[in-house]
Amino acid sequence: MNGRHMKAVTAGFLGGLLLGATVWSTQMHRSRRELFSKRPVRRLAALGYLSGRPGLDTVRILTDYVGWERHPALRRRGERVLRRMHTHLD
């Protein structure tokens, strides 16, 4: 591999990392907003998205959500996801 090709590969890799971080940040922001939506279907979709993203930020937002949610089925779903997050992080 010559130097020019190596620079292109490195630039592509770093650009991909930057793009991935930007998309991830946007998705997390959108999911947090939808988690507190007036529409139950959006809240359910946000729970599904967040269930696949274990982390301390997700635990914090789900803790707030479980205390806020009034729909029993959605609250139970949130509690299940939160328990799995705690298990995964322990």
PDB file of N, CA, C and O in Angstrom:
ATOM      1  N   MET A   1       0.841  -1.180   0.000  1.00  0.00           N
ATOM      2  CA  MET A   1       0.000   0.000   0.000  1.00  0.00           C
ATOM      3  C   MET A   1       0.882   1.238   0.000  1.00  0.00           C
ATOM      4  O   MET A   1       1.806   1.349   0.806  1.00  0.00           O
ATOM      5  N   ASN A   2       0.600   2.156  -0.894  1.00  0.00           N
ATOM      6  CA  ASN A   2       1.399   3.371  -0.918  1.00  0.00           C
ATOM      7  C   ASN A   2       0.818   4.395   0.063  1.00  0.00           C
ATOM      8  O   ASN A   2      -0.287   4.217   0.576  1.00  0.00           O
ATOM      9  N   GLY A   3       1.566   5.456   0.316  1.00  0.00           N
ATOM     10  CA  GLY A   3       1.170   6.470   1.286  1.00  0.00           C
ATOM     11  C   GLY A   3      -0.138   7.160   0.942  1.00  0.00           C
ATOM     12  O   GLY A   3      -0.932   7.477   1.828  1.00  0.00           O
ATOM     13  N   ARG A   4      -0.358   7.391  -0.336  1.00  0.00           N
ATOM     14  CA  ARG A   4      -1.585   8.086  -0.763  1.00  0.00           C
ATOM     15  C   ARG A   4      -2.822   7.222  -0.495  1.00  0.00           C
ATOM     16  O   ARG A   4      -3.846   7.722  -0.030  1.00  0.00           O
ATOM     17  N   HIS A   5      -2.719   5.941  -0.787  1.00  0.00           N
ATOM     18  CA  HIS A   5      -3.830   5.014  -0.559  1.00  0.00           C
ATOM     19  C   HIS A   5      -4.111   4.890   0.942  1.00  0.00           C
ATOM     20  O   HIS A   5      -5.266   4.851   1.366  1.00  0.00           O
ATOM     21  N   MET A   6      -3.047   4.828   1.731  1.00  0.00           N
ATOM     22  CA  MET A   6      -3.198   4.705   3.190  1.00  0.00           C
ATOM     23  C   MET A   6      -3.891   5.942   3.770  1.00  0.00           C
ATOM     24  O   MET A   6      -4.718   5.810   4.671  1.00  0.00           O
ATOM     25  N   LYS A   7      -3.576   7.119   3.280  1.00  0.00           N
ATOM     26  CA  LYS A   7      -4.217   8.347   3.749  1.00  0.00           C
ATOM     27  C   LYS A   7      -5.705   8.344   3.410  1.00  0.00           C
ATOM     28  O   LYS A   7      -6.530   8.782   4.211  1.00  0.00           O
ATOM     29  N   ALA A   8      -6.043   7.850   2.223  1.00  0.00           N
ATOM     30  CA  ALA A   8      -7.448   7.788   1.806  1.00  0.00           C
ATOM     31  C   ALA A   8      -8.222   6.818   2.692  1.00  0.00           C
ATOM     32  O   ALA A   8      -9.351   7.103   3.091  1.00  0.00           O
ATOM     33  N   VAL A   9      -7.619   5.678   2.998  1.00  0.00           N
ATOM     34  CA  VAL A   9      -8.270   4.696   3.870  1.00  0.00           C
ATOM     35  C   VAL A   9      -8.463   5.280   5.263  1.00  0.00           C
ATOM     36  O   VAL A   9      -9.534   5.134   5.852  1.00  0.00           O
ATOM     37  N   THR A  10      -7.455   5.929   5.786  1.00  0.00           N
ATOM     38  CA  THR A  10      -7.538   6.536   7.110  1.00  0.00           C
ATOM     39  C   THR A  10      -8.609   7.630   7.144  1.00  0.00           C
ATOM     40  O   THR A  10      -9.395   7.703   8.088  1.00  0.00           O
ATOM     41  N   ALA A  11      -8.638   8.471   6.124  1.00  0.00           N
ATOM     42  CA  ALA A  11      -9.645   9.538   6.054  1.00  0.00           C
ATOM     43  C   ALA A  11     -11.048   8.943   5.975  1.00  0.00           C
ATOM     44  O   ALA A  11     -11.971   9.445   6.617  1.00  0.00           O
ATOM     45  N   GLY A  12     -11.214   7.883   5.196  1.00  0.00           N
ATOM     46  CA  GLY A  12     -12.510   7.222   5.091  1.00  0.00           C
ATOM     47  C   GLY A  12     -12.945   6.619   6.411  1.00  0.00           C
ATOM     48  O   GLY A  12     -14.112   6.718   6.789  1.00  0.00           O
ATOM     49  N   PHE A  13     -12.017   5.997   7.112  1.00  0.00           N
ATOM     50  CA  PHE A  13     -12.316   5.401   8.413  1.00  0.00           C
ATOM     51  C   PHE A  13     -12.721   6.472   9.422  1.00  0.00           C
ATOM     52  O   PHE A  13     -13.727   6.321  10.116  1.00  0.00           O
ATOM     53  N   LEU A  14     -11.955   7.535   9.505  1.00  0.00           N
ATOM     54  CA  LEU A  14     -12.273   8.614  10.446  1.00  0.00           C
ATOM     55  C   LEU A  14     -13.590   9.304  10.081  1.00  0.00           C
ATOM     56  O   LEU A  14     -14.368   9.670  10.962  1.00  0.00           O
ATOM     57  N   GLY A  15     -13.835   9.479   8.787  1.00  0.00           N
ATOM     58  CA  GLY A  15     -15.103  10.060   8.344  1.00  0.00           C
ATOM     59  C   GLY A  15     -16.277   9.168   8.727  1.00  0.00           C
ATOM     60  O   GLY A  15     -17.328   9.665   9.133  1.00  0.00           O
ATOM     61  N   GLY A  16     -16.105   7.854   8.599  1.00  0.00           N
ATOM     62  CA  GLY A  16     -17.149   6.903   8.994  1.00  0.00           C
ATOM     63  C   GLY A  16     -17.425   6.944  10.481  1.00  0.00           C
ATOM     64  O   GLY A  16     -18.577   6.867  10.907  1.00  0.00           O
ATOM     65  N   LEU A  17     -16.370   7.066  11.274  1.00  0.00           N
ATOM     66  CA  LEU A  17     -16.546   7.186  12.729  1.00  0.00           C
ATOM     67  C   LEU A  17     -17.320   8.452  13.088  1.00  0.00           C
ATOM     68  O   LEU A  17     -18.225   8.422  13.922  1.00  0.00           O
ATOM     69  N   LEU A  18     -16.962   9.542  12.462  1.00  0.00           N
ATOM     70  CA  LEU A  18     -17.634  10.810  12.726  1.00  0.00           C
ATOM     71  C   LEU A  18     -19.101  10.748  12.317  1.00  0.00           C
ATOM     72  O   LEU A  18     -19.975  11.198  13.057  1.00  0.00           O
ATOM     73  N   LEU A  19     -19.365  10.199  11.156  1.00  0.00           N
ATOM     74  CA  LEU A  19     -20.748  10.062  10.689  1.00  0.00           C
ATOM     75  C   LEU A  19     -21.543   9.138  11.611  1.00  0.00           C
ATOM     76  O   LEU A  19     -22.688   9.437  11.949  1.00  0.00           O
ATOM     77  N   GLY A  20     -20.952   8.031  12.016  1.00  0.00           N
ATOM     78  CA  GLY A  20     -21.621   7.102  12.931  1.00  0.00           C
ATOM     79  C   GLY A  20     -21.950   7.746  14.258  1.00  0.00           C
ATOM     80  O   GLY A  20     -23.046   7.551  14.784  1.00  0.00           O
ATOM     81  N   ALA A  21     -21.020   8.513  14.813  1.00  0.00           N
ATOM     82  CA  ALA A  21     -21.268   9.198  16.081  1.00  0.00           C
ATOM     83  C   ALA A  21     -22.381  10.228  15.948  1.00  0.00           C
ATOM     84  O   ALA A  21     -23.194  10.393  16.858  1.00  0.00           O
ATOM     85  N   THR A  22     -22.416  10.916  14.819  1.00  0.00           N
ATOM     86  CA  THR A  22     -23.466  11.919  14.586  1.00  0.00           C
ATOM     87  C   THR A  22     -24.836  11.254  14.474  1.00  0.00           C
ATOM     88  O   THR A  22     -25.806  11.724  15.068  1.00  0.00           O
ATOM     89  N   VAL A  23     -24.915  10.171  13.721  1.00  0.00           N
ATOM     90  CA  VAL A  23     -26.187   9.452  13.566  1.00  0.00           C
ATOM     91  C   VAL A  23     -26.640   8.888  14.902  1.00  0.00           C
ATOM     92  O   VAL A  23     -27.819   8.988  15.242  1.00  0.00           O
ATOM     93  N   TRP A  24     -25.730   8.299  15.666  1.00  0.00           N
ATOM     94  CA  TRP A  24     -26.062   7.747  16.977  1.00  0.00           C
ATOM     95  C   TRP A  24     -26.608   8.840  17.894  1.00  0.00           C
ATOM     96  O   TRP A  24     -27.625   8.638  18.558  1.00  0.00           O
ATOM     97  N   SER A  25     -25.953   9.976  17.935  1.00  0.00           N
ATOM     98  CA  SER A  25     -26.394  11.084  18.776  1.00  0.00           C
ATOM     99  C   SER A  25     -27.786  11.561  18.375  1.00  0.00           C
ATOM    100  O   SER A  25     -28.628  11.819  19.235  1.00  0.00           O
ATOM    101  N   THR A  26     -28.026  11.677  17.084  1.00  0.00           N
ATOM    102  CA  THR A  26     -29.339  12.104  16.588  1.00  0.00           C
ATOM    103  C   THR A  26     -30.408  11.097  16.971  1.00  0.00           C
ATOM    104  O   THR A  26     -31.490  11.486  17.410  1.00  0.00           O
ATOM    105  N   GLN A  27     -30.126   9.806  16.813  1.00  0.00           N
ATOM    106  CA  GLN A  27     -31.096   8.778  17.158  1.00  0.00           C
ATOM    107  C   GLN A  27     -31.407   8.780  18.654  1.00  0.00           C
ATOM    108  O   GLN A  27     -32.567   8.639  19.043  1.00  0.00           O
ATOM    109  N   MET A  28     -30.398   8.935  19.482  1.00  0.00           N
ATOM    110  CA  MET A  28     -30.625   8.974  20.928  1.00  0.00           C
ATOM    111  C   MET A  28     -31.484  10.177  21.300  1.00  0.00           C
ATOM    112  O   MET A  28     -32.394  10.062  22.121  1.00  0.00           O
ATOM    113  N   HIS A  29     -31.203  11.311  20.710  1.00  0.00           N
ATOM    114  CA  HIS A  29     -31.985  12.518  21.000  1.00  0.00           C
ATOM    115  C   HIS A  29     -33.437  12.319  20.576  1.00  0.00           C
ATOM    116  O   HIS A  29     -34.352  12.660  21.326  1.00  0.00           O
ATOM    117  N   ARG A  30     -33.652  11.777  19.394  1.00  0.00           N
ATOM    118  CA  ARG A  30     -35.000  11.547  18.880  1.00  0.00           C
ATOM    119  C   ARG A  30     -35.737  10.536  19.761  1.00  0.00           C
ATOM    120  O   ARG A  30     -36.914  10.725  20.067  1.00  0.00           O
ATOM    121  N   SER A  31     -35.058   9.472  20.166  1.00  0.00           N
ATOM    122  CA  SER A  31     -35.699   8.459  20.999  1.00  0.00           C
ATOM    123  C   SER A  31     -36.083   9.020  22.356  1.00  0.00           C
ATOM    124  O   SER A  31     -37.145   8.694  22.888  1.00  0.00           O
ATOM    125  N   ARG A  32     -35.239   9.849  22.911  1.00  0.00           N
ATOM    126  CA  ARG A  32     -35.573  10.471  24.192  1.00  0.00           C
ATOM    127  C   ARG A  32     -36.796  11.353  24.053  1.00  0.00           C
ATOM    128  O   ARG A  32     -37.665  11.350  24.925  1.00  0.00           O
ATOM    129  N   ARG A  33     -36.875  12.102  22.977  1.00  0.00           N
ATOM    130  CA  ARG A  33     -38.020  12.982  22.754  1.00  0.00           C
ATOM    131  C   ARG A  33     -39.286  12.158  22.552  1.00  0.00           C
ATOM    132  O   ARG A  33     -40.334  12.486  23.109  1.00  0.00           O
ATOM    133  N   GLU A  34     -39.199  11.091  21.759  1.00  0.00           N
ATOM    134  CA  GLU A  34     -40.365  10.253  21.480  1.00  0.00           C
ATOM    135  C   GLU A  34     -40.784   9.441  22.694  1.00  0.00           C
ATOM    136  O   GLU A  34     -41.946   9.047  22.793  1.00  0.00           O
ATOM    137  N   LEU A  35     -39.878   9.183  23.611  1.00  0.00           N
ATOM    138  CA  LEU A  35     -40.213   8.421  24.808  1.00  0.00           C
ATOM    139  C   LEU A  35     -41.266   9.147  25.645  1.00  0.00           C
ATOM    140  O   LEU A  35     -42.026   8.508  26.373  1.00  0.00           O
ATOM    141  N   PHE A  36     -41.315  10.452  25.549  1.00  0.00           N
ATOM    142  CA  PHE A  36     -42.282  11.244  26.302  1.00  0.00           C
ATOM    143  C   PHE A  36     -43.358  11.850  25.393  1.00  0.00           C
ATOM    144  O   PHE A  36     -43.985  12.850  25.743  1.00  0.00           O
ATOM    145  N   SER A  37     -43.563  11.239  24.231  1.00  0.00           N
ATOM    146  CA  SER A  37     -44.566  11.698  23.276  1.00  0.00           C
ATOM    147  C   SER A  37     -45.977  11.498  23.831  1.00  0.00           C
ATOM    148  O   SER A  37     -46.191  10.682  24.727  1.00  0.00           O
ATOM    149  N   LYS A  38     -46.926  12.244  23.294  1.00  0.00           N
ATOM    150  CA  LYS A  38     -48.331  12.048  23.662  1.00  0.00           C
ATOM    151  C   LYS A  38     -48.877  10.761  23.077  1.00  0.00           C
ATOM    152  O   LYS A  38     -49.866  10.224  23.575  1.00  0.00           O
ATOM    153  N   ARG A  39     -48.249  10.264  22.033  1.00  0.00           N
ATOM    154  CA  ARG A  39     -48.738   9.078  21.325  1.00  0.00           C
ATOM    155  C   ARG A  39     -48.107   7.797  21.881  1.00  0.00           C
ATOM    156  O   ARG A  39     -46.886   7.642  21.853  1.00  0.00           O
ATOM    157  N   PRO A  40     -48.939   6.882  22.385  1.00  0.00           N
ATOM    158  CA  PRO A  40     -48.418   5.638  22.961  1.00  0.00           C
ATOM    159  C   PRO A  40     -47.590   4.806  21.988  1.00  0.00           C
ATOM    160  O   PRO A  40     -46.623   4.165  22.403  1.00  0.00           O
ATOM    161  N   VAL A  41     -47.943   4.800  20.712  1.00  0.00           N
ATOM    162  CA  VAL A  41     -47.191   4.012  19.731  1.00  0.00           C
ATOM    163  C   VAL A  41     -45.765   4.540  19.595  1.00  0.00           C
ATOM    164  O   VAL A  41     -44.827   3.756  19.449  1.00  0.00           O
ATOM    165  N   ARG A  42     -45.599   5.832  19.641  1.00  0.00           N
ATOM    166  CA  ARG A  42     -44.247   6.408  19.567  1.00  0.00           C
ATOM    167  C   ARG A  42     -43.445   6.070  20.820  1.00  0.00           C
ATOM    168  O   ARG A  42     -42.245   5.806  20.751  1.00  0.00           O
ATOM    169  N   ARG A  43     -44.124   6.081  21.963  1.00  0.00           N
ATOM    170  CA  ARG A  43     -43.438   5.719  23.204  1.00  0.00           C
ATOM    171  C   ARG A  43     -42.986   4.260  23.153  1.00  0.00           C
ATOM    172  O   ARG A  43     -41.875   3.935  23.571  1.00  0.00           O
ATOM    173  N   LEU A  44     -43.855   3.380  22.637  1.00  0.00           N
ATOM    174  CA  LEU A  44     -43.506   1.972  22.510  1.00  0.00           C
ATOM    175  C   LEU A  44     -42.321   1.792  21.555  1.00  0.00           C
ATOM    176  O   LEU A  44     -41.415   1.008  21.837  1.00  0.00           O
ATOM    177  N   ALA A  45     -42.321   2.502  20.442  1.00  0.00           N
ATOM    178  CA  ALA A  45     -41.209   2.418  19.491  1.00  0.00           C
ATOM    179  C   ALA A  45     -39.908   2.913  20.127  1.00  0.00           C
ATOM    180  O   ALA A  45     -38.849   2.324  19.914  1.00  0.00           O
ATOM    181  N   ALA A  46     -39.989   3.981  20.896  1.00  0.00           N
ATOM    182  CA  ALA A  46     -38.793   4.506  21.565  1.00  0.00           C
ATOM    183  C   ALA A  46     -38.262   3.496  22.580  1.00  0.00           C
ATOM    184  O   ALA A  46     -37.050   3.333  22.718  1.00  0.00           O
ATOM    185  N   LEU A  47     -39.159   2.824  23.287  1.00  0.00           N
ATOM    186  CA  LEU A  47     -38.724   1.786  24.229  1.00  0.00           C
ATOM    187  C   LEU A  47     -38.005   0.664  23.490  1.00  0.00           C
ATOM    188  O   LEU A  47     -36.982   0.159  23.952  1.00  0.00           O
ATOM    189  N   GLY A  48     -38.546   0.282  22.346  1.00  0.00           N
ATOM    190  CA  GLY A  48     -37.905  -0.757  21.547  1.00  0.00           C
ATOM    191  C   GLY A  48     -36.515  -0.346  21.095  1.00  0.00           C
ATOM    192  O   GLY A  48     -35.575  -1.139  21.149  1.00  0.00           O
ATOM    193  N   TYR A  49     -36.389   0.884  20.653  1.00  0.00           N
ATOM    194  CA  TYR A  49     -35.085   1.375  20.211  1.00  0.00           C
ATOM    195  C   TYR A  49     -34.101   1.407  21.376  1.00  0.00           C
ATOM    196  O   TYR A  49     -32.972   0.931  21.257  1.00  0.00           O
ATOM    197  N   LEU A  50     -34.528   1.965  22.491  1.00  0.00           N
ATOM    198  CA  LEU A  50     -33.633   2.110  23.633  1.00  0.00           C
ATOM    199  C   LEU A  50     -33.274   0.761  24.259  1.00  0.00           C
ATOM    200  O   LEU A  50     -32.212   0.627  24.867  1.00  0.00           O
ATOM    201  N   SER A  51     -34.141  -0.229  24.117  1.00  0.00           N
ATOM    202  CA  SER A  51     -33.848  -1.538  24.707  1.00  0.00           C
ATOM    203  C   SER A  51     -32.597  -2.160  24.090  1.00  0.00           C
ATOM    204  O   SER A  51     -31.943  -2.991  24.720  1.00  0.00           O
ATOM    205  N   GLY A  52     -32.269  -1.773  22.896  1.00  0.00           N
ATOM    206  CA  GLY A  52     -31.069  -2.284  22.235  1.00  0.00           C
ATOM    207  C   GLY A  52     -29.838  -1.431  22.438  1.00  0.00           C
ATOM    208  O   GLY A  52     -28.796  -1.701  21.842  1.00  0.00           O
ATOM    209  N   ARG A  53     -29.935  -0.409  23.264  1.00  0.00           N
ATOM    210  CA  ARG A  53     -28.813   0.503  23.513  1.00  0.00           C
ATOM    211  C   ARG A  53     -28.511   0.613  25.000  1.00  0.00           C
ATOM    212  O   ARG A  53     -28.784   1.645  25.612  1.00  0.00           O
ATOM    213  N   PRO A  54     -27.942  -0.456  25.597  1.00  0.00           N
ATOM    214  CA  PRO A  54     -27.647  -0.390  27.030  1.00  0.00           C
ATOM    215  C   PRO A  54     -26.568   0.655  27.333  1.00  0.00           C
ATOM    216  O   PRO A  54     -25.607   0.816  26.580  1.00  0.00           O
ATOM    217  N   GLY A  55     -26.748   1.342  28.426  1.00  0.00           N
ATOM    218  CA  GLY A  55     -25.772   2.329  28.860  1.00  0.00           C
ATOM    219  C   GLY A  55     -26.331   3.161  30.001  1.00  0.00           C
ATOM    220  O   GLY A  55     -27.526   3.113  30.293  1.00  0.00           O
ATOM    221  N   LEU A  56     -25.471   3.910  30.632  1.00  0.00           N
ATOM    222  CA  LEU A  56     -25.901   4.723  31.774  1.00  0.00           C
ATOM    223  C   LEU A  56     -26.899   5.792  31.377  1.00  0.00           C
ATOM    224  O   LEU A  56     -27.845   6.057  32.119  1.00  0.00           O
ATOM    225  N   ASP A  57     -26.709   6.413  30.217  1.00  0.00           N
ATOM    226  CA  ASP A  57     -27.667   7.425  29.758  1.00  0.00           C
ATOM    227  C   ASP A  57     -29.047   6.808  29.549  1.00  0.00           C
ATOM    228  O   ASP A  57     -30.063   7.413  29.892  1.00  0.00           O
ATOM    229  N   THR A  58     -29.075   5.610  28.990  1.00  0.00           N
ATOM    230  CA  THR A  58     -30.353   4.935  28.760  1.00  0.00           C
ATOM    231  C   THR A  58     -31.023   4.596  30.086  1.00  0.00           C
ATOM    232  O   THR A  58     -32.237   4.748  30.221  1.00  0.00           O
ATOM    233  N   VAL A  59     -30.252   4.142  31.059  1.00  0.00           N
ATOM    234  CA  VAL A  59     -30.813   3.830  32.383  1.00  0.00           C
ATOM    235  C   VAL A  59     -31.412   5.083  33.002  1.00  0.00           C
ATOM    236  O   VAL A  59     -32.501   5.030  33.574  1.00  0.00           O
ATOM    237  N   ARG A  60     -30.727   6.190  32.897  1.00  0.00           N
ATOM    238  CA  ARG A  60     -31.236   7.442  33.486  1.00  0.00           C
ATOM    239  C   ARG A  60     -32.551   7.870  32.845  1.00  0.00           C
ATOM    240  O   ARG A  60     -33.499   8.223  33.547  1.00  0.00           O
ATOM    241  N   ILE A  61     -32.611   7.840  31.526  1.00  0.00           N
ATOM    242  CA  ILE A  61     -33.822   8.285  30.843  1.00  0.00           C
ATOM    243  C   ILE A  61     -34.962   7.307  31.086  1.00  0.00           C
ATOM    244  O   ILE A  61     -36.110   7.731  31.219  1.00  0.00           O
ATOM    245  N   LEU A  62     -34.679   6.008  31.149  1.00  0.00           N
ATOM    246  CA  LEU A  62     -35.732   5.033  31.419  1.00  0.00           C
ATOM    247  C   LEU A  62     -36.251   5.152  32.853  1.00  0.00           C
ATOM    248  O   LEU A  62     -37.436   4.932  33.101  1.00  0.00           O
ATOM    249  N   THR A  63     -35.387   5.491  33.781  1.00  0.00           N
ATOM    250  CA  THR A  63     -35.828   5.705  35.161  1.00  0.00           C
ATOM    251  C   THR A  63     -36.812   6.871  35.215  1.00  0.00           C
ATOM    252  O   THR A  63     -37.844   6.785  35.880  1.00  0.00           O
ATOM    253  N   ASP A  64     -36.499   7.947  34.524  1.00  0.00           N
ATOM    254  CA  ASP A  64     -37.424   9.081  34.452  1.00  0.00           C
ATOM    255  C   ASP A  64     -38.725   8.677  33.780  1.00  0.00           C
ATOM    256  O   ASP A  64     -39.810   9.053  34.223  1.00  0.00           O
ATOM    257  N   TYR A  65     -38.606   7.904  32.704  1.00  0.00           N
ATOM    258  CA  TYR A  65     -39.787   7.491  31.949  1.00  0.00           C
ATOM    259  C   TYR A  65     -40.729   6.635  32.791  1.00  0.00           C
ATOM    260  O   TYR A  65     -41.938   6.867  32.797  1.00  0.00           O
ATOM    261  N   VAL A  66     -40.186   5.648  33.501  1.00  0.00           N
ATOM    262  CA  VAL A  66     -41.018   4.745  34.301  1.00  0.00           C
ATOM    263  C   VAL A  66     -41.780   5.530  35.367  1.00  0.00           C
ATOM    264  O   VAL A  66     -42.932   5.211  35.661  1.00  0.00           O
ATOM    265  N   GLY A  67     -41.164   6.533  35.936  1.00  0.00           N
ATOM    266  CA  GLY A  67     -41.859   7.372  36.913  1.00  0.00           C
ATOM    267  C   GLY A  67     -42.918   8.261  36.281  1.00  0.00           C
ATOM    268  O   GLY A  67     -43.875   8.656  36.947  1.00  0.00           O
ATOM    269  N   TRP A  68     -42.755   8.578  35.009  1.00  0.00           N
ATOM    270  CA  TRP A  68     -43.673   9.484  34.300  1.00  0.00           C
ATOM    271  C   TRP A  68     -44.847   8.754  33.654  1.00  0.00           C
ATOM    272  O   TRP A  68     -45.965   9.268  33.636  1.00  0.00           O
ATOM    273  N   GLU A  69     -44.598   7.564  33.128  1.00  0.00           N
ATOM    274  CA  GLU A  69     -45.597   6.843  32.323  1.00  0.00           C
ATOM    275  C   GLU A  69     -46.821   6.456  33.150  1.00  0.00           C
ATOM    276  O   GLU A  69     -46.689   5.935  34.257  1.00  0.00           O
ATOM    277  N   ARG A  70     -48.015   6.713  32.605  1.00  0.00           N
ATOM    278  CA  ARG A  70     -49.276   6.396  33.278  1.00  0.00           C
ATOM    279  C   ARG A  70     -49.982   5.191  32.669  1.00  0.00           C
ATOM    280  O   ARG A  70     -50.855   4.601  33.305  1.00  0.00           O
ATOM    281  N   HIS A  71     -49.616   4.822  31.454  1.00  0.00           N
ATOM    282  CA  HIS A  71     -50.229   3.664  30.792  1.00  0.00           C
ATOM    283  C   HIS A  71     -49.601   2.399  31.379  1.00  0.00           C
ATOM    284  O   HIS A  71     -48.394   2.196  31.248  1.00  0.00           O
ATOM    285  N   PRO A  72     -50.411   1.535  32.033  1.00  0.00           N
ATOM    286  CA  PRO A  72     -49.844   0.374  32.744  1.00  0.00           C
ATOM    287  C   PRO A  72     -48.981  -0.549  31.875  1.00  0.00           C
ATOM    288  O   PRO A  72     -47.912  -0.977  32.310  1.00  0.00           O
ATOM    289  N   ALA A  73     -49.427  -0.855  30.664  1.00  0.00           N
ATOM    290  CA  ALA A  73     -48.657  -1.773  29.818  1.00  0.00           C
ATOM    291  C   ALA A  73     -47.320  -1.153  29.406  1.00  0.00           C
ATOM    292  O   ALA A  73     -46.296  -1.837  29.388  1.00  0.00           O
ATOM    293  N   LEU A  74     -47.330   0.119  29.082  1.00  0.00           N
ATOM    294  CA  LEU A  74     -46.078   0.783  28.695  1.00  0.00           C
ATOM    295  C   LEU A  74     -45.144   0.937  29.897  1.00  0.00           C
ATOM    296  O   LEU A  74     -43.927   0.810  29.764  1.00  0.00           O
ATOM    297  N   ARG A  75     -45.718   1.210  31.063  1.00  0.00           N
ATOM    298  CA  ARG A  75     -44.880   1.322  32.267  1.00  0.00           C
ATOM    299  C   ARG A  75     -44.218  -0.029  32.566  1.00  0.00           C
ATOM    300  O   ARG A  75     -43.032  -0.084  32.889  1.00  0.00           O
ATOM    301  N   ARG A  76     -44.993  -1.119  32.456  1.00  0.00           N
ATOM    302  CA  ARG A  76     -44.417  -2.452  32.690  1.00  0.00           C
ATOM    303  C   ARG A  76     -43.311  -2.757  31.688  1.00  0.00           C
ATOM    304  O   ARG A  76     -42.273  -3.312  32.047  1.00  0.00           O
ATOM    305  N   ARG A  77     -43.537  -2.391  30.430  1.00  0.00           N
ATOM    306  CA  ARG A  77     -42.514  -2.602  29.392  1.00  0.00           C
ATOM    307  C   ARG A  77     -41.259  -1.810  29.736  1.00  0.00           C
ATOM    308  O   ARG A  77     -40.146  -2.325  29.629  1.00  0.00           O
ATOM    309  N   GLY A  78     -41.437  -0.571  30.145  1.00  0.00           N
ATOM    310  CA  GLY A  78     -40.304   0.255  30.545  1.00  0.00           C
ATOM    311  C   GLY A  78     -39.558  -0.337  31.730  1.00  0.00           C
ATOM    312  O   GLY A  78     -38.328  -0.304  31.773  1.00  0.00           O
ATOM    313  N   GLU A  79     -40.297  -0.877  32.689  1.00  0.00           N
ATOM    314  CA  GLU A  79     -39.671  -1.499  33.861  1.00  0.00           C
ATOM    315  C   GLU A  79     -38.867  -2.734  33.463  1.00  0.00           C
ATOM    316  O   GLU A  79     -37.775  -2.960  33.985  1.00  0.00           O
ATOM    317  N   ARG A  80     -39.403  -3.534  32.539  1.00  0.00           N
ATOM    318  CA  ARG A  80     -38.675  -4.722  32.065  1.00  0.00           C
ATOM    319  C   ARG A  80     -37.372  -4.321  31.366  1.00  0.00           C
ATOM    320  O   ARG A  80     -36.316  -4.904  31.612  1.00  0.00           O
ATOM    321  N   VAL A  81     -37.467  -3.334  30.508  1.00  0.00           N
ATOM    322  CA  VAL A  81     -36.264  -2.862  29.802  1.00  0.00           C
ATOM    323  C   VAL A  81     -35.250  -2.328  30.805  1.00  0.00           C
ATOM    324  O   VAL A  81     -34.054  -2.592  30.687  1.00  0.00           O
ATOM    325  N   LEU A  82     -35.725  -1.585  31.779  1.00  0.00           N
ATOM    326  CA  LEU A  82     -34.835  -1.016  32.794  1.00  0.00           C
ATOM    327  C   LEU A  82     -34.151  -2.118  33.611  1.00  0.00           C
ATOM    328  O   LEU A  82     -32.958  -2.022  33.900  1.00  0.00           O
ATOM    329  N   ARG A  83     -34.898  -3.161  33.983  1.00  0.00           N
ATOM    330  CA  ARG A  83     -34.297  -4.279  34.728  1.00  0.00           C
ATOM    331  C   ARG A  83     -33.208  -4.958  33.904  1.00  0.00           C
ATOM    332  O   ARG A  83     -32.147  -5.303  34.425  1.00  0.00           O
ATOM    333  N   ARG A  84     -33.485  -5.149  32.595  1.00  0.00           N
ATOM    334  CA  ARG A  84     -32.462  -5.755  31.732  1.00  0.00           C
ATOM    335  C   ARG A  84     -31.218  -4.876  31.641  1.00  0.00           C
ATOM    336  O   ARG A  84     -30.094  -5.378  31.612  1.00  0.00           O
ATOM    337  N   MET A  85     -31.428  -3.565  31.596  1.00  0.00           N
ATOM    338  CA  MET A  85     -30.287  -2.639  31.534  1.00  0.00           C
ATOM    339  C   MET A  85     -29.436  -2.770  32.799  1.00  0.00           C
ATOM    340  O   MET A  85     -28.208  -2.833  32.732  1.00  0.00           O
ATOM    341  N   HIS A  86     -30.113  -2.811  33.961  1.00  0.00           N
ATOM    342  CA  HIS A  86     -29.383  -2.946  35.219  1.00  0.00           C
ATOM    343  C   HIS A  86     -28.595  -4.266  35.255  1.00  0.00           C
ATOM    344  O   HIS A  86     -27.443  -4.296  35.687  1.00  0.00           O
ATOM    345  N   THR A  87     -29.225  -5.342  34.802  1.00  0.00           N
ATOM    346  CA  THR A  87     -28.560  -6.645  34.765  1.00  0.00           C
ATOM    347  C   THR A  87     -27.356  -6.602  33.829  1.00  0.00           C
ATOM    348  O   THR A  87     -26.285  -7.115  34.156  1.00  0.00           O
ATOM    349  N   HIS A  88     -27.540  -5.992  32.676  1.00  0.00           N
ATOM    350  CA  HIS A  88     -26.460  -5.913  31.692  1.00  0.00           C
ATOM    351  C   HIS A  88     -25.287  -5.085  32.200  1.00  0.00           C
ATOM    352  O   HIS A  88     -24.131  -5.409  31.930  1.00  0.00           O
ATOM    353  N   LEU A  89     -25.583  -4.025  32.931  1.00  0.00           N
ATOM    354  CA  LEU A  89     -24.510  -3.131  33.386  1.00  0.00           C
ATOM    355  C   LEU A  89     -23.830  -3.603  34.671  1.00  0.00           C
ATOM    356  O   LEU A  89     -22.737  -3.146  35.004  1.00  0.00           O
ATOM    357  N   ASP A  90     -24.482  -4.520  35.391  1.00  0.00           N
ATOM    358  CA  ASP A  90     -23.872  -5.017  36.641  1.00  0.00           C
ATOM    359  C   ASP A  90     -22.777  -5.991  36.403  1.00  0.00           C
ATOM    360  O   ASP A  90     -22.175  -6.489  37.354  1.00  0.00           O
TER     361      ASP A  90
END
